[in-house]
């Protein structure tokens, strides 16, 4: 990740985003009636940092993935160069720095408070990392507080340009007496050293769950505070605490007593009989508190806390062994969680099941008729009471008016920054283009409330069924964790499940060629002409760093019935991501290396190997796993091996002849089969998982989405020396990059393959196939020549759960891998995945 230290460069990148904000009419308005708020006025904050502290604020490069915040070392001096750091889900380490903050609200006199500050956020930080307006965390020192708050977050609200959703959702939770972190709005300026203060923009303030918050809510500081990967991930995983540590993330290790209680809670949820669950659940958690929490999530269609992504809310364990839940960070509520459904679908979210997938805690809670009636009464009273358009709309209008001046100032400041930058560089600049993002934009919160109220009423009357939100694909984020506390399928896929999972055109027959546990976690496939296939099996998962989890399997169907009869472990390598077979040799991509293996005696096991290329990715492969490192490899008719490289980049790749290549970000490399002449082929991609090559040496790939940053899943033709624009150019300077053939919204691009085979039906032949993990499908792309390139369309060829790699054998059989039952994270048990064979009929 690049961070621009020159102010003009950083400001310019943000400028286009800020210019998209719509200024409102000026004027202040009171938000009387809002619950769960810190203030109805806009706070004015100015952060003051010395030059050295501002320089130290910049985070270091990521070192590990999914790291939980750690407690400060005992006796640490805050001025020590060994600063305390907090890691986010992507391994970015945020250093704490010391400074002060000037605070003003309403007509109050300003006051200066000593504080320490760091950047903050997971997806939100990634989206704002190259701009001056980044999410921050401020902790007041020496016993100071602002309106009863001793530490708070500054949210940039990239997922909510209305900047209303978090505040209104906090109001809904507080109106139901559900414990929630309070909110406000704030203008932020930054003063560094002796420089003139710089106006940054409008933020949403969110109070932190710290000792002050816990005390205010009657929860002693000594109690255990943790964040789960969603309440749907609380599952019994045995009596060893290590199996739960990544599900219940805390800044301190729980005591033996606390560990035992958490395990008992998980066992009650996951394994108790209905009678035992009903009798004992109130010993563990206040059911009325939990029902109100569920009702607030249901009213606001908020899925990011209790399930789905599930990294925001807190679960506290008190000294009596009872749990308490705290709602937190809700900027994608009120129809903003478009990864889980369209805006209209979210207005119709199921009242009783307002969460994606299975959540045993709530499923079992509402199976109790008495508790279900109590829950429905809470919802009914809400839609007849405070949660009506007549009562909610004035509150939203008040917040809009209260922040109008701040929005106008931010827009003007952004325009001035652009003018200053352009004067300094003396050039022209293209207007911004739409960034797309995940699906259609969310509807206005006021429209959402009106439609949501109507849908809930119809559901309570029984005239509307309700929509169950989808589980989004985020590359392992949310519900990821480790194998502890996470489970994949409990058994291999059955024939019936296979028929449900795989749906293909009537021109083909589909067979379950191989299944777990013999063949699991299949990433890529290479076929021999005979029909024997090599399967790259990565039991480490995308985010696993444990050793000895990768292998290449040779699978053989001796009788030709489309089902594997024998399997051998051809070779073992960590993080196996790609495989190619040619004339008895098998090339394997296992970042940071590319190696070639030979089976001299024909027993299906490699006898010798040679490492051809090293340094293909960063050390992140050893700390965070193979995700976004080096991916698939495929051989072209020119004899070169083409390698897909993820956006971790290649700091210094080196072939056996000493040839080197450096790649910042994602792209395509190529090398001779003997490991010589390593070179860069194309750059500016995000995470090309696989490469398709046609007989005329045209190259194609389906690239991954950017998790909300505007870079949608796209299919591109790959030209030598071409730049494709990720991450800096695609939105604002698209005339300077190679255009894509097609943009297809949300998804996770995987396998790519060009089909030209005489046995294939004409309508599917001489065309491109691409796989998509997020959409659980393989797509067909007819290619119509158009000058030097092609016109491309997309239609579904096959529905396959979590499709990954694919290849074709000499008889026209297409083999497609699936991670059915698994996650884009780590090892979650042996029963993940299968390989299907699709054969043209006749």
N, C-alpha and C positions, 0 to 999 in steps of 0.2 A: 504494500500500500504506500502511495506517495503522499507526502505532506509538504505543501509549499510553504516555505518560510518567508518569502518575500510578500509583504502585505498586499501589493497590487495583484499578484498572481492569484492569491487565495481569494481575494475579494471578487475578482472577475468571474471566477467559477461560480460563486454564489449568486452573482448579479442576475443572471437569467432567471434563476428560481424565484428570487424575491420580486422581480418585475412581474411575475405571474400572479402576485397577490392582488386581490380586488380591494381597493380602498373604499371605505364606507363613509357615510356622512359624518361630519365631525360632531362632537358633543359627548357629554358624560351622562350616564343614566344609572340609577341605583338598581341593583339586582335584588330587590326586596323579595323575600320568600325562598331564596336559594338556601338549601341545606348542605352540610358537608363542605363548607367553604372557609377559607382563611380570611378572605377580604372581598368586598364587592368593588373596591377601588383597585386600579392598576398600580402595583408596586413599581417604584423607580429604584433600580439597583445599579450601582457602579462598582465593578470589581477593580481593585487597585493591586498591581503586581510590579515588582521590580523587574528589571531587564533579565536578571539571572533566573528568577522564579518563573517568568513567562517562558523562557527558553526551556526550562525543566518540565513545563507543563505538557510538552509534546510527548505522546506515548511512544514507547519503544516498539520495535517490530514484534509481531506475535511470536510467542514462544511455545504455547501449548493451547489445546482446544478445550472448551467447556470447563475452564478452571473456576472454582468457586472463590469468592473473596476470602482473603486470609486475615486473621487478626494481626494487629501491629506487633512487631517483636517487643518483648519486654524491655522497658527502659530505653526505647529508641529515642534519640534526639531528632526532632523534626528538622533541624538544620543539617543533619548528617547527609552526606552524599548518597548513602545507601537508603534511598527513600522507600517508604512503604508504597506498594503498588496494588491495585485491584485489577483483576483480569476479567474480561467479558467472555461471552460464549465463543468468540472467534479467537481467543488467545491474545487479544490486544491488551497490553499492560498499561494502565493509567496511573502515572505517578501523582502523589499528593504534593502540592506546593502551598506555601504560606503567603498570605496577603491580607487584605481587608476588604470589606464591602460597605459602601455607603448606601443607606436605606432611607427611602421616603415613601409615605403612603398618605394620600389625601392632602390635608393641610398640615400634617405633622412636620415638625422640624426634622431635618435630616440628621442621622447619627451614623458614626463610623464604628464598625465592629470588626475585631480581628477574626480571621477565619482561615481555614485551609480549603483548597479547591482542587478538583480533578475533573477531567472529562469523563463522560459516562455514556452508557448505552450499548446495545448490541447491533441490531439492524439499523437503528436510528443513527448511531455513530458512523457506521459504514457509509450511510447515505450522505452524511454531512462532513465527512472527514477532511475534505479538501476545501472547506469554506470557513469563514470566521464565525458563522453561527452554528456552533456545535452544542450538543447536550452536555450539561455540566452537573456536578454535585458539589454543594457548598455546605460545609460544617462550621458552625459558629463556635468560637473558642471562649475560654475563661468564664463559662457560665452564662454567656449572653444568649438571648433568644429574640426572635421577631414574632410578635403576637403569639407567644407560646410555642414557637417552633425553633428547635435548636439546629436542625439540619434539613435540607430540602434539595430537590432535584429541579433543574431547569430543562424543560422539555421543548424541543424545537418543533414537534408536531408535524414531521414530514408526511405522516399518514393521514393528517387531518388539517387541510388548509383553512377550514372554518374556525379551528382552535376552540371549538365548543364541546366536542364529544366528551372529553375527559371531565370537564367541569359539570356538565349536565348529568353524566353518569354517576359522578360522585354525589350529586343531589339525589338521584334515585336511590342509591344505596343508603344514604343517611336518612331519607324519608321513611325507609323500611326498618330503621334501627339496626342495620347491618354495619359492622365495623369497617370503616373505609378511611383511606388517607385523604386528607382535605386538600383543596386546590385553590389557586388564585391565578391572576395574570400578572406579568411583570415586564417592564422595559429593561433591557440590559445594555449598559455601556461598559467599555473596557479601557482602563488607563494603564499603560505600560511605561514604567520609568518616568522620565520627564516629558514624554510625548503628550500631545493633546488627546483628551478622551475621545474614543471612537464609539459611535452609536451602533450597536449590533443588531437589535431587533426585538420583537415581541416573543415572549416565551409563556408557557404554562408552568406555574409553580406547583410542585407536588411535595407535600411534607414526607419526610423519610420515616421509616419504621425504625426508630431508635429508642433509647431509654426514655426520652421525654414523651414520645408517642405512646409507648407501652404504659407508662405511669398514668398518663391522661385517660387511657382506656381501661384502667384497672388491672393491668397485666404487669406484675413485678419484673424488673429488669433481669433478674436471675433466671427467669424462665427461658426455655430453649426456643429460639426463633429460627425457622428454616423456610426455604422455598422448595417446593416440589416441582417436578416436571409435569404438573397437572394432577389433579386428584384422580384422574383415570389411570395413573401409573402406580397407585398404591396397591401393591400386590404382595402376597406372601412369597418369600424367596428363601425359606429356611431360617436357621437360627444364628447364622453368622452375620454380624453387623456390616461387614464389608459389602455384602450384597445389597445394602440399602443406602450406603453413604452417598451415592450419586443421585439417588432419587430425593433424599432429604438433605438438601444442601444447606449448611450452616457455617457461620464464621468460627464456630468452636466444635470440638468433637463432643458428642453427647456423652453423658456419664453412663455407666453400666445400667443404672435404673432407667434412664431415659431411653437407651437403646432397647431394653426389654419391653418398655411400654409401646414404643413405635412398632416393634415386631408383632406385639400382641394386637395392636390396632390393625395392622395389615392382614394378620391371620383372621381376625374377626370379619373383615370386609370380604376377604377372598375365599375363605374356606368354611366359615361357620354355617350351620344349618339356619333356615329361616327363623326358627323358634329362638335359637341362641342369639342370632343377630338382633331380633326385635327386643329381646330381654336385656341385652348388654350394651347396645349402641349408646344409650344415654349415659352410661358410665364413662364413655370415652369423649363424647362431644355433645354440646347443647343442641338438641335436634331443632328447637325453634330457631336458634341462631342460624343453623345450617339451612333451614327452609327459607328464611328471609334472604340469606345470601343467594340461594338458588333462584328465588323469585326476582331479585334485582338483576341477576344475569339474564334471566328469561325476558324481563321487560325490555332491557336494553340490547338484547341479542349480543351479549358480550361472551365470546368464546375463548379469549386469550388467557383467561385466568384459571378457571377450574378444569378445563380440558383442552384438547386440540394442541395449541402451541404450549400453553401451560407453564410459563416461567415467571409470571408476574406476581401472583398472590403469595401471601405468607401464611404459614401454619405454625401456631405457637403451642407449646406443651407446657402446662402449668405444673406447679409443685404437687398438685393432687392427682396428676395423671390424666387431666382432661385437655382436649385440643380446642383451640380457638382459631378462626380463620379471618384474615384481613384482606379485603379487596384493595387492589393497587394497580396503577398504570392501565388506563382503560381508553386510550386514544382511538382504538379501532372499534369501539362499541357503537351503538346506534347506526348500524349498517355499514361500518367501515371495515369489517373483517371479510373483505372480498375474496380472500383465499379460500374461505369456507362456503361461499355461495354468492350468487349475484345480489345486488342491492334489493331487488324485489323478493328474491327467495329469503333473504334475511329478515324482511318485514314479516314473513310468514313462519319464522322459526317455531318449531314445535314447543308448546308451552311446557309440557312435561318432560321432554327430552331436548333441552336447549344446548346440547353438546354433541360433538362428533364422536363416533365410535362407541365403545363400551365404557361406562363409568359405574363400576359395581357399587360404589358408595351410594350414589343417587338412585341407581336402578333398584337397589334393595330397600333404600329408605322409602321410596314412593310405592313400592309393592305393598307396604303396610297401609291398609285402607284408612286408618285413622290419620296417619301422617299425610297421606295424599290429600285427604279432605281439608286438613289444616292448610296445606300448601296452596291448594286451589282457592281457598277463601282469601288468603293473602293476595294472590294475584287478582282475584275478582274485586276486592276492595280497592286495589291500586288503580285498575282501569276505570273504576267508577269514581275514584277520588282524585289523588294528585296527578296521576299519569294520564291526563287528558290534554288534547291540543289547547283547550281553553286556558288551562293552568300552566302548561309547559311553554307554550309559545312566547308569552310575555317575558319569561325568564331568559329564553334564548335571545330575544330581541334586546333585552337589557344588557346582556353580555356583549352583544355585537356593537351596540352603541358605546358601551364603556371602553371598548378597545379600538374604536374607529380612529382616534387621533394617533394612537400607536401604530396602527397598520399604515396610515398615511405617511408617518415619519419613516417607517421602514422602507416603503416603496421609494420615497424621495432619496433616502440615503443610498439605496442600491443603485438608483439612476446616477447619482452623483459619483459613486465609485466607478461606474462604467465610463462616465465622461472623463474622469481623471486618468483612468487607465488608458483610454484611447488617445488622449493628448500625449501621454508619455511614450506610447509606442508608435503613434502616427499612422495608424492603419484602419481599415474598415473591418466590420464584423458582421456576420450573418445573423439574422433574427433567429430566436430559439425555435426549435421544432417540438412537437408534442413528444412526451417521453413515454406514453403508453402505460407502463406499470402493469399491475395485475388486473386484467379484465376491465370492465366498465367502471367509471368513477362512482364513488358512493353518492347517494342522494343527499339532499339537504337534511340536516337533523330534524327540522320542523316537519318536513314531509314524511320522514321516517316515523316520527312519533305518531302522526295521524294514521298512517297505514298500519303501524304495529298495534296500536290500540284497537283498530277495527279487526285485525286478524285474530288477536287474542279473544275478543268477544265472540267471534265466529267459532273459534276452537272450543271455547267454554260451552257454547250452545250445541256443539257437535256437528256444525254444518261445514267445517273446514278441517282437513286432516293435519296440517302443519308440516313444515319442512325440517328435515334433520340435516344439520350442517355437515359439510364434508371435511375430512381430514386433509389439510394441505400438505404438499411436498415442500420441505424447506431444507433439503439436503441434510437431514439429521437433527435440525434444531427443534427443540421442544419435544420432550418425551424421549430424547436421545439417551443420555446417561450412559451407564455401562451395562454390562450383562447383569449386574446386580439390580434387582427390582424391575427389570425389563424382560419380557418374554416374547418370543416369536410364537409360531404355531407349535402346538404340543404334539403333533404327529405329522408324518409326511402327507402331502396332498393326496386325497383320494381320487378315484376316477370320476366320481360325481362332481367333486370340487373342481377338478380339471376341466370338465365339460362346461362348468359355469364360468370359469376364469378365462378360457380360451374360446373366442368366437371369431370365425374366419369366413371369407367368401365361400359360397357353395362350389367354387371351382377347385377347392382344396380339401384334402383329408388331414385332420390333425391327430397326432398320436402323442401320448406322454412318453417321450423317449427316455428320460432319466429323471429321477426324483431324489429327494433327501432320504436318508442321510448319506447315501453313497455319493451323490452329486449335489452339493449345496453351495449357496452363495456364488452362483455363476455370474461372472462379469463379462467375459468375452469368449468367443468360439472361433476355432479355425478347423476347417474340414479337410480331410484327405480326399482325394478323388474317389477312393473306395467307399466313402461314407463313414469311416472311423472319424471321430471328432476329438479335438483337444479343447477342454473346457478350463478356462482360468477361474479358479475357485478361491475367493478371498474371504476366508472366515474372520479376518480382522475387521471386516466392514470398512466403511468409508472413514470412520473416525477412530478406529482402534489402533493402538500402538504396541500391543503385546506382540512378542516374537513368535515365529513358527506357526503362523496362521494362514499362510498362502501356499497354493500348490497348483500344478497343472495336471489334469486328469485326462487319460486317453480312454475314450468310451467306444465300444464296438457293438454293433448289431449284427450278429453272425447270421441270423436266418432271414434278415430283410423284412421283418414285420413292423419296423418302426419303433421298436422298444430295445433299449440297451440290454445286452446279455452279459457283458463283462466290462470291468473298469480296472485300470491300473493307475497308480500315482506315478506319472511320468517324471516329474521333478518337483522339488519344494523350494519356493522363494517367497519372501515377504512382499505384501502389497502387490500381488500380481494383478495387472490392469489390462494387458493386451497380449495376443498370441497370433503368430502367423506360421503356417506350414507351407514348405516348398521342398519337394524332392528329398524327403528324408530328414530335413533340418527343421527345427522349431525355434523361431525367435520369440523371446518373451520380454515384455516390458514389465519391469518390477522396480519402480522408482526407488532410488535415483539411477537405476541401471537399465541397460538393454543388453541381453545375453542371447547366445544361440546354443541350443542343446541338440545332441545327436544320440540316437538309439542304434548302436552298431550291431547288436545281435537280434534286433527285432522282437524283443519281449515286452515292448510297451513301457519300458523304463529307460530313461536317459543314462548313457554310460559316460559321457563326457560333455563339457560345456566350456564356453569361452565368453568372458565379459567383453563386450564390444564398445559400449559407451558408458561413461560414468558422469556424475554431476548433473543429471537431467532435471533435478528439482532442488529445493532448499531442504534444510534440516527439519522443516515442519513435518515431513513424512515420518520422522521418528518420534515426534511429540504429539501431533494431531492426527496422523494417519494419512492414507493415500488420497483422500478427497482433494480435488483441484490440484493434484501434482501432475505426474506424467500418466497419460491415459493409453488409448488404443494404438495399435500399430498395424499398418497394412502395406502390402507390396504392390507397386504399380508395374505395368508392362515394361517400363523403362528400367526395371531392376532395382530401383531405389526403394528403401523402406521409409514410409512416411509416418511420423509420430505426432499424435495429438498431445499438446502440452497445456495444462491448466494454468490459471492466473497466478499461481505462486511463482511462476517464471523459472528461468534457468540461469543461475548466477554464473556458472561456467561449466558447460557441458564439454566433454572431451572424448574424442574417438581414439581408437588404438594407434592411429598414425600421428597423434598430436594435434589434429584439427580441433578447433574450439568454436563454441557459439555462446553468445550471451543473449538472453531474451527477457525483457521486462514485461510481465504480464503473460497472457495466454497466446498461443499460436501454433504453428505447424513447423516441425523440424524434419529434416530428412538426412539419411546416411546410407552409404553403400552396405550391402549385406555382410561385408567383411569388417564393418566398423570403421571404414575410412571415409574421408571427405564429408564429415559432419557439417551441416550448414542450416541456416535459417531459411525457411520457405515462405512463410506468411506470418503476420503478427496482428495484434489488435483484436483477438478473440477472447472470450471469457474462459470457457472450460470445454473445448472440443473433445468429446468423449470417444469418438470414432470417426473414421474417414472412409468415404466411398470413392472408388476409382473406376471410371468406365473404360471401355476398350480404346477410346481416343485420348486417354490420359486426362480427362476432365475430373477434377477432384471436388468433393462436396462434403459438408458436415452439417449436423444439427447442433447448434450451440445452446448452452444453458441460459436460462433467465437470470436476472440480477437481483432476485429476492426483493423487488419493490423499487429498485433504482432506475427503472425506465428501460433497461436493456431486456427486451422480451426474447423468448425462444425464437431463434431464427435459423433458416436454412440458407447457407451461403455456398457459392461456387468459389473455390480456392485458387487464386492466381499467384504465381511466384512473385515475391517482393511486395505483394499487396498489403495494405494496412486497413483493418476492418473497424477500428475506432474505439474499441473498449479499452479503458473505461472513460477516456476524457473527451473524445471527439464526436461520438455518435449523435449526441443530442443537439449540439450547438454548431458543429462544423461538418455536417454530413456531406457537404460538397467536396471535402478533402479526403474522404475515405472511400473504400470500395463498397458500393451498395450491395445489400443482401438480396437474395432471390425472393424471400418471403419471410414475414414476421407473423408469429402465431400465438402471441400472448403468453399466459402462464404455462409453465412446464419445466421439465428437466430432460434435455436432449441426451440420448444414449447412442445405441447402435446405428450405423449407417452402412448401406450396401447398395451397389448398383447391380441390377438384374438384367442380364441378356442371356437367355437360355432357350433353346429350341423346344424344350418340353413345357414351357410356361404358356398359359393362355395369352392370346394376343393383347387383351386389354390391360394385363398386368406386366407385360414384357417390355424390355428396353426402357426401363424407368428406374427411379430412385426410391429406395425404402429407407425410412428413418424411424428409430424407436424413441419413445418418450416415457421415462420413468413416472413423471408426475401425472401424465394422462393415461397411463397403463395401456399403451397402444403402440402399434406399428402403422405408420402412415405411408401411403402411396403417393408419389409425386411424378405425374407425367411431365416430361421435359420437352417443351416446344422450342426448337432453335430460334434465336433472336439475335442476329449479328454474331458477335463473339461470345455470346452467352445464351441464356435460355429464359423463357417464360415458365413459371412454375406454379402449379396449384397443389392442393393437398386434399386427400380423402382418406378415410380410415380403411386400412387393409385388414388389420386383425386387432381384436381386443385381447390383450395379454397383460395380466397383473404385473406391474412394475417391470416392464420389459427392459432388458439391458442389451447384451451383444447378440450378433447374428452372423451366419455365414451360409454359403451354398456349396453343396458337394457336386460331383460330376454328373450325378443322375438327376439333378434339378431339385433335390430335397433342400428345403430351407430349414435351418435349425435356429431357434430363437430362445434365448435364456430369460428367465424370470426370477425375481427375488420375492416371489409370493411368500407371505407370512413373515417377512423381515422388515427391517428399517434401514434408512440411509444413515446409520450411525455405527454401531459396533455389533459384535457377536451377541445374539439374543437366543441362542439355543441351536441345536443341530438341524431342525426341520425348517429350513429356509430355502425356498426356491425349487425350480425344476427346469428342464429343457424340453421344449416341444419340437416335433418335426412336422412341417407342413409340406405336403406332397401334392403336386398337381394331379387331379383325377385323370385316370387313364394312362 
